[in-house]
Amino acid sequence: MTGPTAAPHPIDATLPPGRLAVLAIQHVLTMYAGAVTVPLVLGAALHLAAGQTAYLVSSDLLVCGVITIIQCVGLGFVGVRLPIMMGVTFVAVGPGIAIASNPTLGLPGLFGASLVAGALGLFIAPLFSRVAWLFSSVVTGTAMLLIGVSLMGVAVTWIAGGTNGAAGDPVGMAIAVLVITSILLIARFGRGMVANIAVLLGVVIGFAAASAAGVVDLTRVGAAPWLRLVAPFHFGAPRFDPLGAASMTVVMLIAMVESSGMMFALSRIVERPLTAEGLARALRADALGALLGGLFNSLPYTSYSQNIAIVAMTGVRSRYVCAMAGVILIVLATVPKLAFLVTAIPTPVLGGAALVMFGMVAANGVRTLGQVDFGAGPKNLYVVALGLGVGLIPTADTHVFDRLPAAVAGFLHNGVMLGILTAVLVNFLLNGARQVAPGSR
């Protein structure tokens, strides 16, 4: 006779198909707006045609889905096997635009840099997991705060309509205010899934208002096909530039910093301790995401904090919910009409939503810094002060590094990378080699 079979951990639990699908859709709706922001910013900055930008959105959604499934289900020594959604990292925006703006590189140069970063990341991941103590709460909190603040300029430009030459248009700015107000009201009075998708619903309301105002062009949506597969190297064979590859590798390392903090937080929520090997598997998935991004016309990937919040709020810890969400993302990536619909959203609508989203990134940084002990002396204050101060130099004066060599200036103009590296170095200098895991004090 045998004893009763032990119940599986909630992380490994399977759910009825109907419930699984509904919960997965909730995850997709929560992260969708953030997932498509980076390709939209990239397309606008590079003045790409609507069709090219739409293809970038489809490519991004495809890799989002694939790497989410691998992260949740696992593929050999890749994937943390926790309920996590993966999306393209906002940190890649600045370096990505800088690389692709180079006429000798273009988008093929950008994707070539992502390929190199991903390949190197597969070897770096296990080493990185062993020095995770460098990225304690004071560093990860400073990083998140700096990322949010640095991206505010993009949101403000969108609100003003500056990307399409209609800067300061009162109608556009009024629509952006409507989007922000709608998000706040939904967050205040909404319940359950409605509250979780406040940003997306705000975009829908803003889009409806923009349509009523006659500033939405849906011609391309009607002409787009219903089905199109995303092909590798759509924009041409990859080009490899050492400086571009180094820049994107730093982006991937920063994404690993973000992922480390998110993974430790998630492991506490789902009550499964995260070991060094588990973190290494998670970071290998990040690296594989960068590799797949370079292959399928996208950028490096990281875990999304808003979906971690859903796990905490709903109490549903099954990793198969997020894996199902990955399947849905892959399906959405093959529907060009949806991608063109996203590109038809006026920039003030996106700006209103982006102001909230980027502000939430900064607010999460503040919340993380709330875990830091600032009462035992000024050491941690110096880390935050210099990390933010140095990181915001390029934002305060965009020409401060112009007289330096172009290769050096291109790196220093990325305030996020500059600030995070400063925070890491100052933290190591002042606090020493203390074995502190990300997310702890």
Phi, psi and omega per residue, in radians:
M1 nan 2.547 3.132
T2 -2.054 2.659 3.128
G3 -1.340 3.008 3.136
P4 -1.130 2.513 3.133
T5 -1.267 2.300 -3.133
A6 -1.154 2.452 3.120
A7 -1.179 2.478 3.133
P8 -1.181 2.709 3.047
H9 -1.045 2.507 -3.141
P10 -0.919 -0.460 3.101
I11 -1.122 -0.615 -3.070
D12 -1.679 0.066 -3.092
A13 -1.242 2.487 3.042
T14 -1.739 2.588 -3.083
L15 -2.054 2.762 3.048
P16 -0.990 2.535 -3.055
P17 -0.933 -0.750 -3.115
G18 -1.085 -0.856 3.134
R19 -1.132 -0.686 3.118
L20 -1.018 -0.788 -3.101
A21 -1.144 -0.778 -3.116
V22 -1.104 -0.790 3.121
L23 -1.126 -0.637 3.117
A24 -1.154 -0.738 3.108
I25 -1.055 -0.684 3.100
Q26 -1.031 -0.752 3.095
H27 -1.103 -0.740 -3.131
V28 -1.104 -0.800 -3.128
L29 -1.099 -0.591 -3.115
T30 -1.246 -0.657 -3.055
M31 -1.723 -0.124 -2.984
Y32 -1.080 -0.819 -3.097
A33 -1.052 -0.731 3.110
G34 -1.190 -0.612 -3.082
A35 -1.144 -0.623 -3.075
V36 -1.611 -0.085 -3.091
T37 -1.118 -0.776 -3.074
V38 -1.093 -0.879 3.095
P39 -1.081 -0.538 3.089
L40 -1.189 -0.749 3.087
V41 -1.097 -0.767 -3.139
L42 -1.078 -0.816 -3.133
G43 -1.099 -0.713 -3.141
A44 -1.180 -0.742 -3.113
A45 -1.155 -0.570 -3.117
L46 -1.625 0.013 3.138
H47 0.981 0.784 3.124
L48 -1.339 2.696 3.042
A49 -1.155 2.745 -3.091
A50 -1.007 -0.674 3.137
G51 -1.115 -0.687 3.116
Q52 -1.194 -0.723 3.095
T53 -1.101 -0.715 3.114
A54 -1.085 -0.644 3.121
Y55 -1.168 -0.660 3.080
L56 -1.083 -0.678 3.111
V57 -1.110 -0.809 3.132
S58 -1.079 -0.737 3.129
S59 -1.077 -0.745 3.141
D60 -1.083 -0.799 -3.131
L61 -1.098 -0.661 3.125
L62 -1.071 -0.881 -3.109
V63 -1.195 -0.635 3.039
C64 -0.917 -0.847 -3.104
G65 -1.146 -0.805 -3.084
V66 -1.118 -0.833 -3.053
I67 -1.292 -0.465 3.035
T68 -1.130 -0.784 3.112
I69 -1.060 -0.787 -3.134
I70 -1.119 -0.715 -3.137
Q71 -1.129 -0.654 -3.080
C72 -1.440 -0.777 -3.049
V73 -1.541 -0.626 -3.116
G74 1.657 2.550 3.084
L75 -2.477 1.551 -3.076
G76 1.139 -2.154 -3.118
F77 -1.607 0.304 3.115
V78 -2.024 2.321 3.081
G79 1.873 2.224 -3.046
V80 -1.399 -0.336 3.132
R81 1.114 0.762 3.025
L82 -2.170 2.823 -3.140
P83 -1.329 1.649 -3.042
I84 -2.423 2.492 3.042
M85 -1.836 2.389 -3.125
M86 -1.868 2.463 3.094
G87 -2.575 2.835 -3.110
V88 -1.120 2.434 -3.052
T89 -1.411 2.412 3.107
F90 -1.164 -0.399 -3.114
V91 -1.103 -0.409 -3.093
A92 -1.345 -0.170 -3.041
V93 -1.073 -0.976 -3.086
G94 -1.052 -0.986 3.107
P95 -1.055 -0.639 -3.137
G96 -1.088 -0.782 3.117
I97 -1.131 -0.716 -3.141
A98 -1.077 -0.754 -3.136
I99 -1.197 -0.851 -3.075
A100 -1.216 -0.398 3.119
S101 -1.304 -0.294 3.086
N102 -1.219 2.051 -3.056
P103 -1.079 -0.389 3.120
T104 -1.459 -0.181 -3.103
L105 -2.002 -0.993 -3.128
G106 1.096 -2.807 3.116
L107 -1.082 -0.664 3.076
P108 -1.035 -0.582 3.075
G109 -1.200 -0.653 3.102
L110 -1.126 -0.798 -3.104
F111 -1.272 -0.520 3.028
G112 -1.129 -0.694 3.095
A113 -1.118 -0.660 3.113
S114 -1.158 -0.665 3.092
L115 -1.060 -0.812 -3.140
V116 -1.108 -0.756 -3.139
A117 -1.069 -0.736 3.132
G118 -1.139 -0.734 3.139
A119 -1.111 -0.763 3.106
L120 -1.158 -0.626 -3.098
G121 -1.094 -0.553 3.119
L122 -1.085 -0.552 3.113
F123 -1.530 -0.509 -3.115
I124 -1.320 -0.568 -2.997
A125 -0.877 -0.900 -3.119
P126 -1.147 -0.555 3.080
L127 -1.241 -0.717 -3.133
F128 -1.070 -0.678 -3.107
S129 -1.125 -0.394 -3.134
R130 -1.492 -0.246 3.099
V131 -1.986 0.414 -3.118
A132 -1.091 -0.339 3.134
W133 -1.113 -0.302 3.082
L134 -1.158 -0.389 -3.002
F135 -1.938 1.136 3.101
S136 -1.292 -3.131 -3.071
S137 -1.001 -0.615 -3.100
V138 -1.157 -0.549 3.115
V139 -1.407 -0.852 -3.107
T140 -1.149 -0.644 3.093
G141 -1.130 -0.747 3.095
T142 -1.097 -0.700 -3.139
A143 -1.089 -0.827 -3.121
M144 -1.148 -0.712 3.100
L145 -1.092 -0.746 -3.134
L146 -1.164 -0.711 3.117
I147 -1.049 -0.840 -3.123
G148 -1.080 -0.818 -3.114
V149 -1.146 -0.701 -3.108
S150 -1.138 -0.545 -3.114
L151 -1.472 -0.118 -3.131
M152 -1.032 -0.586 3.140
G153 -1.053 -0.639 3.108
V154 -1.117 -0.796 -3.135
A155 -1.093 -0.742 -3.129
V156 -1.132 -0.720 3.104
T157 -1.061 -0.734 3.103
W158 -1.121 -0.762 -3.141
I159 -1.040 -0.712 3.141
A160 -1.328 -0.151 -3.108
G161 1.280 0.341 -3.050
G162 -1.129 -0.426 -3.093
T163 -1.276 -0.303 3.137
N164 -2.055 0.311 3.039
G165 1.419 0.124 -3.119
A166 -1.937 0.810 -3.035
A167 -1.036 2.334 3.083
G168 1.337 0.278 3.129
D169 -1.085 2.094 -3.088
P170 -1.042 -0.631 -3.141
V171 -1.126 -0.808 3.133
G172 -1.090 -0.730 -3.141
M173 -1.175 -0.619 3.091
A174 -1.150 -0.671 3.103
I175 -1.129 -0.691 3.105
A176 -1.090 -0.722 3.092
V177 -1.096 -0.689 3.101
L178 -1.074 -0.725 3.125
V179 -1.083 -0.833 -3.125
I180 -1.093 -0.770 3.138
T181 -1.100 -0.726 3.137
S182 -1.084 -0.745 3.130
I183 -1.068 -0.757 -3.134
L184 -1.135 -0.743 -3.126
L185 -1.167 -0.703 3.116
I186 -1.147 -0.731 3.105
A187 -1.114 -0.556 -3.113
R188 -1.352 -0.796 -2.999
F189 -1.866 -0.230 -3.127
G190 -1.266 2.760 3.119
R191 -2.287 2.604 3.048
G192 1.035 -2.299 -3.068
M193 -1.119 -0.561 3.136
V194 -1.030 -0.786 3.124
A195 -1.167 -0.616 -3.111
N196 -1.176 -0.471 -3.094
I197 -1.912 0.578 -3.108
A198 -1.023 -0.710 -3.128
V199 -1.120 -0.810 -3.134
L200 -1.104 -0.742 3.113
L201 -1.141 -0.610 3.061
G202 -1.087 -0.687 3.092
V203 -1.139 -0.723 3.117
V204 -1.067 -0.780 3.123
I205 -1.108 -0.765 3.110
G206 -1.119 -0.676 3.117
F207 -1.120 -0.716 3.103
A208 -1.108 -0.734 3.119
A209 -1.139 -0.711 3.111
A210 -1.138 -0.637 3.087
S211 -1.116 -0.753 3.118
A212 -1.118 -0.531 3.129
A213 -1.443 -0.078 3.083
G214 1.356 0.450 -3.113
V215 -1.937 0.301 3.117
V216 -1.993 2.269 3.111
D217 -1.941 1.938 -3.115
L218 -1.800 0.281 -3.105
T219 -1.036 -0.790 -3.097
R220 -1.193 -0.524 3.116
V221 -1.134 -0.756 3.134
G222 -1.151 -0.571 -3.106
A223 -1.465 -0.261 -3.080
A224 -1.261 2.566 3.091
P225 -1.282 2.811 3.119
W226 -1.367 -0.480 -3.046
L227 -2.340 2.319 3.052
R228 -2.736 2.232 3.118
L229 -1.465 2.483 3.106
V230 -1.435 2.172 -3.087
A231 -1.778 2.527 3.063
P232 -1.180 2.582 3.098
F233 0.937 0.746 -3.117
H234 -1.074 -0.574 -3.082
F235 -1.638 0.208 3.105
G236 2.025 2.905 3.129
A237 -1.065 2.477 -3.093
P238 -1.122 2.572 3.047
R239 -1.994 2.508 -3.026
F240 -2.063 2.166 3.116
D241 -2.217 2.232 -3.067
P242 -1.005 -0.768 -3.115
L243 -1.203 -0.697 3.094
G244 -1.105 -0.730 3.127
A245 -1.139 -0.704 3.118
A246 -1.112 -0.737 3.132
S247 -1.081 -0.781 -3.113
M248 -1.267 -0.487 3.059
T249 -1.158 -0.689 3.064
V250 -1.098 -0.697 3.082
V251 -1.019 -0.768 -3.128
M252 -1.148 -0.651 3.087
L253 -1.121 -0.699 3.093
I254 -1.138 -0.680 3.071
A255 -1.063 -0.627 3.088
M256 -1.159 -0.611 3.067
V257 -1.070 -0.847 3.115
E258 -1.018 -0.851 -3.085
S259 -1.082 -0.657 -3.132
S260 -1.034 -0.856 3.129
G261 -1.087 -0.735 -3.139
M262 -1.132 -0.729 -3.090
M263 -1.156 -0.716 3.104
F264 -1.140 -0.684 3.099
A265 -1.126 -0.781 -3.121
L266 -1.132 -0.681 -3.123
S267 -1.085 -0.593 3.086
R268 -1.237 -0.652 -3.118
I269 -1.142 -0.766 -3.085
V270 -1.558 0.005 3.070
E271 1.056 0.795 2.975
R272 -2.334 1.877 -3.084
P273 -0.976 2.477 3.141
L274 -1.724 2.032 3.130
T275 -1.505 2.993 3.095
A276 -1.075 -0.680 3.122
E277 -1.181 -0.658 3.085
G278 -1.099 -0.743 3.090
L279 -1.122 -0.678 3.107
A280 -1.074 -0.715 3.102
R281 -1.113 -0.679 3.111
A282 -1.126 -0.751 -3.107
L283 -1.251 -0.530 3.025
R284 -1.106 -0.621 3.082
A285 -1.140 -0.679 3.034
D286 -1.000 -0.826 -3.134
A287 -1.108 -0.738 3.101
L288 -1.100 -0.590 3.073
G289 -1.078 -0.738 3.084
A290 -1.118 -0.675 3.126
L291 -1.136 -0.822 3.100
L292 -1.159 -0.592 3.092
G293 -1.067 -0.784 3.094
G294 -1.114 -0.601 -3.140
L295 -1.259 -0.726 -3.042
F296 -1.938 0.664 2.917
N297 1.144 0.769 3.124
S298 -2.506 -2.836 -2.970
L299 -2.226 -3.131 3.111
P300 -1.105 2.749 -3.028
Y301 -2.163 2.759 3.112
T302 -2.605 3.008 3.121
S303 -1.355 2.611 -3.100
Y304 -1.802 2.149 -3.049
S305 -1.191 -0.553 -3.108
Q306 -1.100 -0.524 3.113
N307 -1.357 -0.510 3.011
I308 -1.095 -0.662 3.102
A309 -1.096 -0.632 3.119
I310 -1.122 -0.735 3.102
V311 -1.020 -0.748 -3.130
A312 -1.164 -0.692 -3.064
M313 -1.320 -0.723 -3.074
T314 -1.453 -0.457 -3.078
G315 1.357 0.058 3.110
V316 -1.514 1.953 -3.006
R317 -1.829 0.005 -3.097
S318 -1.102 2.203 3.112
R319 -1.225 -0.325 -3.119
Y320 -1.279 -0.331 3.043
V321 -1.136 -0.829 3.125
C322 -1.213 -0.582 3.067
A323 -1.094 -0.723 3.078
M324 -1.112 -0.649 3.068
A325 -1.071 -0.626 3.065
G326 -1.091 -0.699 3.090
V327 -1.077 -0.742 3.133
I328 -1.089 -0.708 3.112
L329 -1.074 -0.690 3.117
I330 -1.114 -0.720 3.110
V331 -1.100 -0.778 3.137
L332 -1.092 -0.550 -3.122
A333 -1.142 -0.375 -3.091
T334 -1.660 0.126 -3.129
V335 -1.933 1.634 -3.092
P336 -1.048 -0.528 3.138
K337 -1.030 -0.673 3.120
L338 -1.174 -0.726 3.128
A339 -1.105 -0.733 3.109
F340 -1.179 -0.592 3.094
L341 -1.095 -0.683 3.103
V342 -1.115 -0.752 -3.132
T343 -1.213 -0.298 3.121
A344 -1.449 -0.141 3.129
I345 -1.189 2.146 -3.140
P346 -1.046 2.590 -3.084
T347 -1.070 -0.597 3.085
P348 -1.095 -0.578 3.087
V349 -1.134 -0.833 3.108
L350 -1.111 -0.636 -3.126
G351 -1.113 -0.733 3.107
G352 -1.074 -0.782 3.117
A353 -1.174 -0.716 -3.112
A354 -1.121 -0.630 3.121
L355 -1.056 -0.694 3.099
V356 -1.215 -0.823 -3.079
M357 -1.111 -0.821 -3.121
F358 -1.179 -0.594 3.048
G359 -1.124 -0.641 3.094
M360 -1.142 -0.630 3.076
V361 -1.058 -0.811 3.113
A362 -1.108 -0.718 -3.138
A363 -1.120 -0.651 3.062
N364 -1.099 -0.594 3.063
G365 -1.124 -0.726 3.091
V366 -1.096 -0.725 3.128
R367 -1.104 -0.697 3.099
T368 -1.132 -0.712 3.111
L369 -1.132 -0.376 3.079
G370 -1.143 -0.297 3.104
Q371 -1.478 -0.133 -3.032
V372 -1.516 2.488 3.093
D373 -1.488 1.785 3.102
F374 -1.684 0.012 -3.058
G375 -1.594 -0.132 -3.061
A376 -1.656 0.300 -3.112
G377 2.274 3.033 -3.031
P378 -1.504 0.073 -3.027
K379 -1.014 -0.891 -3.125
N380 -1.168 -0.530 3.072
L381 -1.112 -0.661 3.091
Y382 -1.111 -0.677 3.129
V383 -1.053 -0.855 -3.140
V384 -1.157 -0.776 -3.081
A385 -1.063 -0.843 -3.095
L386 -1.327 -0.628 3.092
G387 -1.046 -0.822 3.115
L388 -1.232 -0.789 -3.086
G389 -1.048 -0.886 3.138
V390 -1.185 -0.682 -3.119
G391 -1.142 -0.471 -3.115
L392 -1.620 0.021 3.109
I393 -0.990 -0.866 -3.138
P394 -1.136 -0.471 3.098
T395 -1.291 -0.677 -3.128
A396 -1.221 -0.632 3.132
D397 -2.531 1.831 -3.066
T398 -1.237 -0.168 -3.092
H399 -1.917 0.138 -3.004
V400 -1.095 -0.512 -3.089
F401 -1.843 0.207 -3.011
D402 -1.127 -0.462 -3.079
R403 -1.532 -0.040 3.057
L404 -1.452 2.850 3.067
P405 -0.933 2.501 -3.028
A406 -0.966 -0.713 -3.109
A407 -1.107 -0.725 -3.140
V408 -1.254 -0.750 -3.119
A409 -1.085 -0.671 -3.142
G410 -1.056 -0.598 3.096
F411 -1.326 -0.769 -3.057
L412 -1.232 -0.401 3.123
H413 -1.254 -0.185 3.053
N414 -1.537 1.665 -3.058
G415 -1.110 -0.562 -3.121
V416 -1.113 -0.881 3.119
M417 -1.080 -0.744 -3.115
L418 -1.072 -0.776 -3.109
G419 -1.203 -0.719 -3.115
I420 -1.187 -0.756 3.103
L421 -1.080 -0.665 3.087
T422 -1.093 -0.783 -3.140
A423 -1.090 -0.711 3.125
V424 -1.094 -0.818 -3.094
L425 -1.162 -0.769 -3.140
V426 -1.149 -0.695 3.115
N427 -1.086 -0.743 3.126
F428 -1.167 -0.691 -3.121
L429 -1.156 -0.760 -3.034
L430 -1.560 -0.635 -3.072
N431 -1.733 -0.253 3.084
G432 1.321 -3.020 -3.059
A433 -1.500 1.073 3.103
R434 -1.453 2.315 -3.114
Q435 -1.347 1.435 -3.101
V436 -2.022 2.083 3.129
A437 -1.292 2.633 3.090
P438 -0.969 2.436 3.110
G439 1.583 -0.189 3.095
S440 -1.750 3.088 -3.070
R441 -1.359 nan nan
